[in-house]
């Protein structure tokens, strides 16, 4: 199985940047290779609420992991481009999508988002928990995600608002600063003439961690609609 790397590529990187690329790839390969499943496979409830109120068109899942969100979207008629750095997790997600009967609706692409970003524009761009314990230009990647939103499309960014209760067993350090919704919006610098901010809030919900441990998860939620007319069907 092969994966498309897309068209948006940065210029040749210095050795230090290439070292960071290798470190990031190794980390996520190890993370997903250590056990058969890391996550529940269930879609994020905020994504479910948002997507069920929109016509299924095209979606981009940035940092798709094991594909729970992408598969759920595809089952509801969306055509999804799903992106991750780990070939291990992409193969796992693709196999799950085939078993679910939606493999043809999902284009799995491998990208190190610090260097490349999928081409095209999308009616829904979703970035869920795009955090990393290794060096990662999160703000740059989220700005690229915003640029990928089609007219009348939605940008949905969900991240940790605080360290998850299972952080000591996972890849997050408890003292890491997680951006607030206002900080995310400030870094995006969305122009009011081009965007409508639909949500910038923190929510709390019950969740299950990668070790099966339950706890309350505090999420930062940012949703914004790009103004303009969508293309007719």
FENDA-V646192 format. One record per pair of residues at least 24 apart in sequence whose ideal C-beta (glycine too) atoms are under 8 Angstrom apart, sorted by sequence separation. I is the first residue (numbers start at 1). J is the second residue. D is the distance in Angstrom with one decimal. If there is no record, write none. Layout:
I&J&D / I&J&D
This chain:
44&68&8.0 / 48&72&7.1 / 52&76&7.4 / 65&89&5.9 / 82&106&5.5 / 86&110&7.8 / 117&141&7.4 / 125&149&5.0 / 199&223&4.1 / 41&66&6.6 / 43&68&5.5 / 44&69&6.1 / 47&72&7.7 / 51&76&6.8 / 64&89&7.9 / 67&92&7.6 / 71&96&6.3 / 75&100&6.6 / 80&105&6.3 / 81&106&7.7 / 82&107&7.1 / 85&110&6.7 / 159&184&7.3 / 197&222&7.8 / 198&223&4.2 / 39&65&6.1 / 42&68&5.8 / 43&69&4.9 / 47&73&7.9 / 64&90&7.8 / 66&92&5.8 / 67&93&3.0 / 71&97&5.2 / 74&100&7.8 / 79&105&5.6 / 80&106&4.7 / 81&107&4.7 / 82&108&5.4 / 83&109&5.0 / 84&110&6.8 / 85&111&6.7 / 114&140&7.8 / 122&148&5.7 / 197&223&7.7 / 198&224&6.1 / 38&65&7.2 / 39&66&5.3 / 41&68&4.7 / 51&78&7.3 / 66&93&5.3 / 67&94&7.5 / 70&97&7.3 / 75&102&5.5 / 78&105&7.0 / 79&106&8.0 / 80&107&7.1 / 82&109&7.1 / 83&110&7.6 / 84&111&7.6 / 85&112&5.1 / 114&141&7.4 / 117&144&4.7 / 121&148&5.7 / 122&149&6.6 / 123&150&5.3 / 130&157&7.7 / 157&184&6.0 / 197&224&5.2 / 198&225&5.8 / 38&66&6.3 / 40&68&7.0 / 65&93&7.3 / 74&102&3.8 / 79&107&7.9 / 81&109&6.2 / 83&111&5.0 / 85&113&7.1 / 113&141&4.7 / 120&148&7.0 / 121&149&6.8 / 122&150&5.9 / 125&153&6.9 / 131&159&6.4 / 196&224&6.6 / 37&66&6.7 / 39&68&6.2 / 43&72&3.8 / 64&93&6.3 / 67&96&5.8 / 71&100&5.5 / 121&150&4.1 / 123&152&7.4 / 124&153&6.3 / 125&154&7.3 / 127&156&7.2 / 129&158&6.6 / 130&159&6.6 / 131&160&6.2 / 195&224&5.0 / 196&225&4.7 / 41&71&7.8 / 42&72&7.9 / 43&73&7.6 / 66&96&7.0 / 67&97&6.1 / 83&113&7.1 / 118&148&7.3 / 123&153&4.4 / 124&154&5.2 / 125&155&5.1 / 126&156&4.8 / 127&157&4.9 / 128&158&5.0 / 129&159&5.9 / 195&225&6.8 / 71&102&6.0 / 74&105&3.9 / 113&144&7.6 / 117&148&7.3 / 122&153&6.2 / 123&154&7.2 / 125&156&7.1 / 127&158&7.4 / 128&159&7.9 / 129&160&6.4 / 195&226&5.9 / 196&227&6.2 / 74&106&5.2 / 121&153&7.3 / 124&156&6.9 / 126&158&7.9 / 127&159&8.0 / 194&226&6.4 / 195&227&6.4 / 32&65&7.9 / 194&227&5.7 / 32&66&7.7 / 188&222&7.8 / 190&224&5.9 / 193&227&7.4 / 194&228&7.9 / 71&106&7.2 / 83&118&5.6 / 70&106&5.4 / 184&220&6.6 / 188&224&7.7 / 81&118&5.5 / 185&222&6.1 / 133&171&4.8 / 184&222&4.9 / 67&106&7.4 / 81&120&7.2 / 132&171&7.9 / 133&172&6.8 / 170&209&6.5 / 181&220&5.1 / 185&224&7.9 / 133&173&7.0 / 169&209&7.2 / 170&210&5.9 / 180&220&6.2 / 181&221&6.6 / 67&108&7.9 / 81&122&7.0 / 131&172&6.5 / 138&179&7.9 / 161&202&4.7 / 169&210&7.7 / 170&211&7.7 / 179&220&6.6 / 181&222&5.2 / 142&184&7.0 / 146&188&5.6 / 169&211&5.3 / 178&220&6.7 / 164&207&7.5 / 166&209&3.4 / 64&108&7.8 / 143&187&7.3 / 146&190&6.6 / 154&198&7.5 / 165&209&7.1 / 166&210&7.0 / 169&213&7.4 / 131&176&7.8 / 142&187&6.9 / 143&188&6.1 / 164&209&6.2 / 166&211&5.9 / 78&124&7.2 / 142&188&6.3 / 143&189&7.7 / 131&178&7.4 / 166&213&4.9 / 139&187&4.4 / 165&213&7.2 / 166&215&6.4 / 63&113&7.3 / 165&215&3.3 / 38&89&8.0 / 62&113&7.0 / 73&124&7.7 / 164&215&6.8 / 165&216&6.9 / 165&217&7.6 / 164&217&5.7 / 32&86&5.1 / 31&86&7.5 / 33&88&5.2 / 37&92&8.0 / 41&96&7.3 / 28&84&7.5 / 32&88&4.7 / 162&218&4.5 / 28&85&5.2 / 29&86&5.4 / 32&89&4.3 / 69&126&6.3 / 160&217&7.6 / 161&218&4.2 / 28&86&4.2 / 29&87&7.3 / 60&118&6.4 / 160&218&7.0 / 161&219&5.8 / 29&88&5.5 / 69&128&6.3 / 160&219&7.0 / 161&220&4.3 / 25&85&5.7 / 32&92&7.1 / 60&120&7.8 / 159&219&7.1 / 160&220&7.0 / 24&85&6.3 / 25&86&7.5 / 28&89&7.2 / 158&219&5.6 / 159&220&4.8 / 58&120&7.8 / 60&122&4.2 / 158&220&7.0 / 59&122&5.8 / 62&125&6.8 / 157&220&7.8 / 158&221&5.5 / 58&122&4.7 / 59&123&6.7 / 60&124&7.2 / 62&126&6.7 / 63&127&6.4 / 157&221&7.6 / 158&222&7.8 / 58&123&5.1 / 59&124&4.2 / 60&125&4.7 / 61&126&5.4 / 62&127&4.3 / 63&128&6.6 / 156&221&7.9 / 157&222&4.4 / 57&123&3.9 / 58&124&7.4 / 59&125&7.4 / 60&126&7.0 / 62&128&7.9 / 63&129&7.3 / 156&222&7.5 / 157&223&7.7 / 57&124&7.4 / 59&126&6.6 / 61&128&7.6 / 63&130&4.9 / 155&222&7.6 / 156&223&5.1 / 55&123&7.9 / 62&130&6.5 / 155&223&6.9 / 54&123&7.4 / 154&223&6.4 / 155&224&4.8 / 54&124&6.8 / 154&224&7.3 / 155&225&7.7 / 154&225&5.4 / 155&226&7.2 / 153&225&7.2 / 154&226&7.8 / 51&124&6.6 / 152&225&6.9 / 153&226&5.4 / 50&124&7.7 / 152&226&6.6 / 151&226&5.7 / 152&227&7.5 / 150&226&6.9 / 151&227&7.3 / 152&228&5.6 / 149&226&4.6 / 151&228&3.0 / 152&229&6.2 / 153&230&7.2 / 146&224&7.6 / 151&229&5.9 / 152&230&3.8 / 47&126&5.9 / 62&141&7.1 / 151&230&5.8 / 150&230&6.7 / 151&231&8.0 / 47&128&7.1 / 150&231&7.9 / 62&145&5.4 / 3&87&7.0 / 44&128&5.6 / 60&145&7.4 / 3&90&5.7 / 25&112&6.5 / 24&112&6.3 / 60&148&5.9 / 1&91&5.8 / 24&114&6.9 / 21&112&5.3 / 58&150&7.5 / 1&94&6.4 / 21&114&6.5 / 20&114&7.0 / 21&115&6.2 / 17&114&7.8 / 17&115&7.9 / 54&154&6.9 / 13&115&6.7 / 4&107&7.0 / 6&109&5.8 / 5&109&6.8 / 50&154&6.6 / 3&108&5.5 / 4&109&4.9 / 5&110&6.3 / 6&111&6.1 / 10&115&5.3 / 27&132&7.6 / 3&109&5.5 / 4&110&7.8 / 5&111&6.4 / 9&115&6.7 / 10&116&7.1 / 27&133&6.9 / 50&156&5.8 / 3&110&4.1 / 9&116&4.9 / 27&134&5.1 / 123&230&6.8 / 8&116&6.0 / 24&132&6.8 / 8&117&4.4 / 47&156&6.4 / 6&116&5.6 / 8&118&7.1 / 24&134&5.0 / 46&156&7.2 / 5&116&5.9 / 6&117&6.6 / 8&119&5.6 / 23&134&5.3 / 24&135&7.4 / 47&158&7.5 / 6&118&4.3 / 7&119&3.9 / 23&135&7.5 / 24&136&6.7 / 46&158&5.8 / 6&119&5.0 / 20&134&7.3 / 44&158&6.1 / 20&135&5.1 / 8&144&7.6 / 31&171&6.3 / 27&171&7.8 / 46&203&7.3 / 45&205&6.6 / 40&208&5.6 / 39&210&6.5 / 38&210&4.8 / 46&219&7.2 / 50&223&6.6 / 57&230&7.7 / 46&221&5.7
